[in-house]
Amino acid sequence: MAQQSLDECIQDYVLKNDLGTILCRYCEDVIGTLPTNNVKVMYMVCSKVECQCREQLDSIIMEEERTA
């Protein structure tokens, strides 16, 4: 009986909290959170100029490698 109550508390906690975290792939700043059923880390690019420039440079390099 106690285990069932504990399981319900854990499930309620998981449903009410954002366990997904969105990080910048370059500076690793937290961009935001997402409601997920378990811990997840996702990567995007933040709005900092430095990170946006690195993303553009990486895109150019990847495009050049594809066409080479």
Backbone hydrogen bonds, N-H to C=O, Kabsch-Sander energy under -0.5 kcal/mol:
donor,donor_aa,acceptor,acceptor_aa,energy
5,S,1,M,-1.9
6,L,2,A,-2.3
7,D,3,Q,-2.8
8,E,4,Q,-2.2
9,C,5,S,-2.0
10,I,6,L,-2.5
11,Q,7,D,-2.5
12,D,8,E,-2.5
13,Y,9,C,-2.2
14,V,10,I,-2.5
15,L,11,Q,-2.4
16,K,12,D,-1.6
17,N,13,Y,-0.8
17,N,14,V,-0.6
19,L,17,N,-1.0
20,G,34,L,-2.4
21,T,40,K,-2.9
22,I,32,G,-2.8
23,L,21,T,-0.6
23,L,42,M,-3.1
24,C,29,D,-2.2
25,R,44,M,-3.1
28,E,24,C,-1.3
31,I,22,I,-3.3
31,I,29,D,-0.5
32,G,22,I,-1.3
34,L,20,G,-2.4
36,T,34,L,-0.8
40,K,19,L,-1.3
42,M,21,T,-2.8
44,M,23,L,-2.5
52,Q,48,K,-2.4
53,C,49,V,-2.5
54,R,50,E,-2.1
55,E,51,C,-2.1
56,Q,52,Q,-2.1
57,L,53,C,-2.5
58,D,54,R,-2.7
59,S,55,E,-2.1
60,I,56,Q,-2.2
61,I,57,L,-2.5
62,M,58,D,-2.5
63,E,59,S,-2.2
64,E,60,I,-2.4
65,E,61,I,-2.2
66,R,62,M,-1.8
67,T,63,E,-1.8
68,A,64,E,-0.9
